[in-house]
Amino acid sequence: MLTEEQKEENRRWAKLAEANAQKMLKPGDRLRVTKCPGTKRWITFSHWDGCWLVSKSGIGDYHPVNVDFVNGLPVDFAGRGIHD
């Protein structure tokens, strides 16, 4: 169970990741994202739906905090320095 402080920190990372990703991503970018339950997959970015990334196939269940590669290059939109 996360403490309120941990939850707030996660929300802060998510908002930072969203702001940074919105500055950088363009339609057609190839993203590697982590999806529950930890599965990594490649998608082609299409557009935004609020804070969610929507893939070319129309799936909009990806958040930029879970993106670790863009066009084959490592990225950390939240600035946490975490990569596999």
Secondary structure in CASP SS format (residue, H / E / C, confidence):
PFRMAT SS
TARGET T0000
AUTHOR 0000-0000-0000
METHOD secondary structure of the structure
MODEL  1
M C 1.00
L C 1.00
T C 1.00
E H 1.00
E H 1.00
Q H 1.00
K H 1.00
E H 1.00
E H 1.00
N H 1.00
R H 1.00
R H 1.00
W H 1.00
A H 1.00
K H 1.00
L H 1.00
A H 1.00
E H 1.00
A H 1.00
N H 1.00
A H 1.00
Q H 1.00
K H 1.00
M H 1.00
L C 1.00
K C 1.00
P C 1.00
G C 1.00
D C 1.00
R E 1.00
L E 1.00
R E 1.00
V E 1.00
T E 1.00
K E 1.00
C C 1.00
P C 1.00
G C 1.00
T E 1.00
K E 1.00
R E 1.00
W E 1.00
I E 1.00
T E 1.00
F E 1.00
S E 1.00
H E 1.00
W E 1.00
D E 1.00
G C 1.00
C C 1.00
W E 1.00
L E 1.00
V E 1.00
S E 1.00
K C 1.00
S C 1.00
G C 1.00
I C 1.00
G C 1.00
D C 1.00
Y E 1.00
H C 1.00
P H 1.00
V H 1.00
N H 1.00
V E 1.00
D E 1.00
F E 1.00
V E 1.00
N C 1.00
G C 1.00
L E 1.00
P E 1.00
V C 1.00
D C 1.00
F C 1.00
A C 1.00
G C 1.00
R C 1.00
G C 1.00
I C 1.00
H C 1.00
D C 1.00
END
